[in-house]
Amino acid sequence: MTQGFDSRVSCHMTNVLSLLNEVQEIKAIPVALPNGAETLAIKKRVVYLDSKSSLNNFLFVPDLNCNLMLIAQLIDDNIC
């Protein structure tokens, strides 16, 4: 699984549902892909990195082919 840090994305996103803890169904959110196509985020929740660190509001987007992490959100979550 490819992972990337991107300053252009609006939220953390993954296509690996097993990474998410305490998953919540959400109203589908449109997500623009780099190739110009559009897909939907359909779930969200927290990803725990360890016992002290977590990434909040991580979106589940089944059609992604990588994990995307928003740099500004990492700073807000005190990860970096």
Backbone torsions as a table, in degrees:
resi	resn	phi	psi	omega
1	MET	NA	124.5	176.4
2	THR	-77.0	140.1	174.9
3	GLN	-124.3	145.5	179.9
4	GLY	-144.1	153.9	172.7
5	PHE	-108.4	131.1	-173.5
6	ASP	-139.4	134.0	177.9
7	SER	-88.0	-3.9	-178.1
8	ARG	-97.6	-15.4	-179.2
9	VAL	-80.4	158.7	-176.1
10	SER	-100.7	-14.4	180.0
11	CYS	-154.4	160.9	169.0
12	HIS	-65.2	141.7	-179.6
13	MET	-142.5	148.3	176.3
14	THR	-148.6	159.7	171.5
15	ASN	-110.4	10.2	-179.2
16	VAL	-106.8	97.9	-176.3
17	LEU	-60.6	-32.6	-177.6
18	SER	-66.8	-14.4	175.5
19	LEU	-74.2	-21.5	-174.5
20	LEU	-89.4	141.2	177.0
21	ASN	-110.8	144.7	177.0
22	GLU	52.7	53.8	-173.9
23	VAL	-62.6	139.4	176.4
24	GLN	-119.8	135.5	170.2
25	GLU	-70.6	141.4	178.0
26	ILE	-131.2	160.9	170.0
27	LYS	-63.9	131.5	-175.5
28	ALA	-53.1	132.4	179.5
29	ILE	-112.0	123.2	177.4
30	PRO	-63.9	138.1	178.7
31	VAL	-129.3	123.7	176.6
32	ALA	-84.3	130.2	178.3
33	LEU	-92.9	157.0	-178.8
34	PRO	-57.8	-26.1	-179.2
35	ASN	-83.8	4.8	179.1
36	GLY	93.5	-12.7	178.0
37	ALA	-73.9	163.5	177.1
38	GLU	-123.2	141.3	177.1
39	THR	-136.5	-171.0	-175.7
40	LEU	-128.3	139.6	166.4
41	ALA	-88.0	133.0	-173.9
42	ILE	-122.8	-9.2	178.8
43	LYS	-146.2	162.3	173.6
44	LYS	-151.2	163.7	171.7
45	ARG	173.0	-157.2	-173.8
46	VAL	-102.3	144.2	169.8
47	VAL	-112.8	121.0	178.1
48	TYR	-89.8	124.7	177.8
49	LEU	-86.1	-38.3	174.9
50	ASP	-160.4	-168.5	-176.0
51	SER	-69.2	-14.1	-177.5
52	LYS	-116.8	-12.5	-173.8
53	SER	-125.1	136.6	177.5
54	SER	-144.9	158.2	175.4
55	LEU	-110.7	118.5	-175.4
56	ASN	-89.6	155.1	175.7
57	ASN	53.8	43.9	175.8
58	PHE	-77.3	125.5	-178.7
59	LEU	-90.6	142.2	173.1
60	PHE	-97.1	117.1	-179.2
61	VAL	-125.4	97.1	-173.1
62	PRO	-55.4	-30.9	-175.1
63	ASP	-86.2	1.1	175.6
64	LEU	-71.9	155.9	174.6
65	ASN	-117.0	16.4	177.5
66	CYS	-159.1	169.3	171.3
67	ASN	-93.7	136.1	177.0
68	LEU	-119.5	132.8	178.5
69	MET	-123.0	130.1	-178.2
70	LEU	-81.7	121.7	-177.3
71	ILE	-58.6	-48.8	-178.9
72	ALA	-60.6	-36.2	180.0
73	GLN	-71.4	-34.0	175.3
74	LEU	-61.6	-41.3	178.5
75	ILE	-65.7	-45.5	179.8
76	ASP	-60.9	-35.2	179.7
77	ASP	-84.2	5.3	179.3
78	ASN	60.6	33.8	177.5
79	ILE	-87.0	-31.3	178.4
80	CYS	-142.8	NA	NA
